[in-house]
Amino acid sequence: HSGWPGLIEAYRSRLPVADDWKVITLLEGATPLVAAPYLSELTGCEVYLKVEGLNPTGSFKDRGMTMAVSNAVNNGKTAVLCASTGNTSASAAAYATRAGITCAVLIPQGKIAMGKLAQAVMHGAKIIQVQGNFDDCLELARKATAEFTEIELVNSVNPARIEGQKTAAFEIVDVLGRAPDVHALPVGNAGNITAYWKGYSEYHHDGIASSRPRMLGVQAAGAAPLVSGEPVADPETIATAIRIGNPASWHQAVAAKDDSGGQFRAATDEKLLEAYRLVAGREGIFVEPASAASVAGLLAAREEGWVRAGETVVCTVTGNGLKDPDTALSGMGEVEAIDVDPVAVAHALGVA
Ligand code: F0G
């Protein structure tokens, strides 16, 4: 049997996986690194998109979840719990189902995209809405799992999550043959920037890549604690996935930025939506609003001169656009229906 075996099998020697583990996988990973000709032309850089929305549940979380749920099961845990702005809950629900264990998710009331909720519902997760934001949910999840140790916490504070997610950096170097000059990605709870930096650093240490990228971490302006240096009590942004005021991996994210000569920046919702439409409308890749933060950040950093012409840049687009149809369709006017008539079709296309 050939074909992609899932990221644990593909990178087994680089992951903390015991020989006797039962691996819980949906064949996540091996996502495409797609050249972005429009963005390359616009910036004078060589731009690629790491399309993480093509993972099994439509986001990068699956990379962490194959590790975290496998680890939980092999340690005899019977349930997993997470706080989530949506994607983590969708992924945890799917992998827990695959493992045959219980999953409960704590979500901020009214603040997650419909597609993500649909996923958690369909995978049979116990959905618990909390009167609070993501930060409140995570605090609650930490307390609950500290007290009831048969439940595994599968947020990115779980080291297994970071181990799984670091494989995205391996894949990029494996495909490009080198590390990019700049790696841009959205930052919310700051697990993913921590994971990428770990992955790049391990390949660099082992001589597989001769350099490491400058990490460009992009937050939404209404939820940009790493930019301001202070937690945000009431984070607010249309990019609900990264509506987070007090990232759990704060120190690791700062280390990734500092050690790489990188940068944190904030993008307004207006700029996020502009980049969101650009990626869909010009590159043919539909991502969710938070995912476009990487692209918004690149455009701003290039304009400023921090990213230079000729550099190779990878933007991670973290989640699939299908998860949030409401944002995609908002502002769309009424679509007129035509007669069942070929001339009417041609007329609508402007050729008759
Ligand atoms: N992009 C998307 C689409 C996300 O769902 C998240 C995080 C991020 C970026 C930020 O990644 O937290 O590692 O810095 N979503 C989490 C969730 C919080 O619950 O699904 P991070």
Residues whose N, C-alpha, C, O or C-beta is under 5 A from the ligand:
A	BS01	F0G	A83 S84 T85 G86 N87 T88 P186 V187 G188 N189 A190 G191 N192 I193 A241 A290 S291 T318 G319
